[in-house]
Amino acid sequence: MAGAHLDRRRGAGIWPWIGGLVVLGLAIWAIMELVDTRKDQAAAAVTNGDAPPPASPSPAATAEGAPAVAPPPTTQIEALLPLGAEDEGQRVVARGEVAGEATARGFWLRIGPATAIWAASDQLPRTGQRVTGVAGVLRRPPPGSVGRWLSAAKYAPAAGATVVEDLYLDTRVTAGTPPGASAAASPAARDSGRAR
């Protein structure tokens, strides 16, 4: 009789383990649903034009007294090719080769085998120099500025090359500039019409 009683206890001991695994699985599922819901709400807020909640300031930025602004996400410019007006306001990082001569207002950056974009910058890289980490915001250029930039940089695109005319890369953007800011507010846009 004592042996039968022990066998029954061993069989009953597996059910708490199975129940625990089911509860654990349900808890993981609930957490996954909660995380996915937050992503959906954040995407809906951005789609509706609402700004996402600001990030908490970092201790280093607060200690130095500088305003703490979380950097917005950036995209590799190659992922957006071919560039179009719909890409205005995108924060991007580019790499490529300097085409033409750099001017005090910027330089032409060849970002692919056949695409070049104006990078408004204070930097003066050499012609043909490979540059990486050129970060900024894609903006709409003022009317007529692309032709002025081409002639100032003495850049003549090769046959079959595409010069991006609807956008330029504004690298002079500060961390606090909103991504949707107009090109007219940019220093590169203000001085692009001035002759050297």
N, C-alpha and C positions, 0 to 999 in steps of 0.2 A: 504494500500500500504506500509505503513511504517513497518508493521509486516512481510510482505513477504521479504522485504529487509533484515531484521535482521535474518530471518531463513536462507537465502542464505549465510550470513557472518558466521554463526555458522557452517554450513556444510563445508565451505572452510577452517575453522580453524583447522580441523583434518589433512588435507594434509601436512602442514608443519611438524607436529609431525611425521607422517608416513615417510616422506622424511628424517627427522633427524634420525630416527631409522635405516633406510636403510643405510645412510651415516655412522652412528656409527658402524653398523655391518660390512660394507666394510672396515672401518678403523681397526677394531679388526682383521678381516681376514688377511689384509695386514701385520699387525704387527706379527701375528702368522706365516705367511709364511716367513717373514724376519728372525724371530728367528729360525725356522726350517732350513732355508738355512745356517745360521751360524753354526749350529750343524753339518750339512752335510759336510760343508767345513772343519771344525775342524777334523771330523772323516777321511775325505779324506787326509788331511795333515798328520795325524798320520799314516795312512795306507801307504802313499807314502814315509814315513820316514822323512818328514819335521818336524822340531820341532815347537810346538805351540809358539806363541809370549810370551816372558817372562812377568811375572806379574810385576806391578810397585812395587818398594820397599816400605815396610811399614815404617812409620815414626819412630817407635821404633828401628828397625834394623839400619836405617840410622843414627839415633842420637847416637847410641852406636858405630858406626864405623864398625860393623860387616857386611859382605856381605849379602845382602838381596836375598835369594833364596826361591822361592815359593815351598812348599813341594809338591811333586807329589802325585797323588791319591794313596791310599792304598786299598787293598782288604783283607777281612778276609780269612785266609788260608783255613779254612774249605770249603769255596765256590769253591776252586780249586781242592779239593780231587776227585779222586786220582791224586797225583802230577806226572808230567812227564817232560821230557826235554823241552817241549813246554812252560813250565811255567818259564823258566829261565829269570831273569831280572825283574820279577814281584815284586812290593813292597807290602809286606803283613804285617798283624798284626796277631799274634797267641796267643793262650792261651791254657794252658794244665797243665800237671803234669810232674815234673822233674823225669826222669827215669835214674837209675844208679847214679854214683857220678859225681858231677860237677868238671871240671878240669880248669886249668888256661886258657885254650883255648875255653871252652864252655861246653855245657851239652846237653844231649838227652832230647827232649821235646815230650811227648806223646800227640798228638793233637786230638786224637779220641780214640775210644775203642781199635783200633788195628793198629794205625799208629804212628810212631815215626820219628822225623827229628832232625838232629844235628843243634844246635843253637850256632854259633860262637859268644862268648860273653865274656866280662870281668867280668860279674857278677858271683857269686858263690852261687846259691841257694842250699837249702838242698834237699836231695833225698826225693821224695814224695811230695815236696812243690808244691802247686797250684800257677801258675804264670799267669799273664794277661798282655796284652799290649806289648808283645815281638814283636817289629817291626824291619823290615829289608828287605833285598833284597834276593830273591832266586837265588843262584849261583850254578854253576857246580863245584863239588869238584875235587881236584887233584887226579890222579890215586892212588889207594891204601889207601887213607886217611880214608875212611869209616871204614875199618877194624881196623886201628890204633885208631880211635875215640871210637869204640866199646870196644876195650881192655883197653884203658886209662880210660874210664868211668866205667869199670867193669859192662857193661850193656849186659845182655843176654835177648833178646826179648822173650816174652811168645810165646807158640805155636800158630800159626795162625796170629801172629802180623806181620805187614809190616814195614820194616825199609826203609825209602826213601834213595836210594843209588845214584840217578842221581842228586840230589840237596841238598843243605844245606841252612840254614837261616843265612845270614850274618847280625848280628845286629850291627856291628862296622861301618856301612856305614854312612858317613856324608851326610848332606843335599845336598851338591854340587856334589855328585857322580852320574854320569848319570846311568839310569836304565840299559843300555845295556853294562856296563863296564864288562870286563872279570873277571873271578874268580882269574886269576893270579895276578890282580892288588890289590886284597883284602889282608889285613894283615892276615886274618884267613887262606887264601890259602897259603901265603908265609911261615907261620910258622907251617902249619899243618903237614908237613913231619918231623919236628924236634921231636926227642924223648925227653921225660921229664926226 
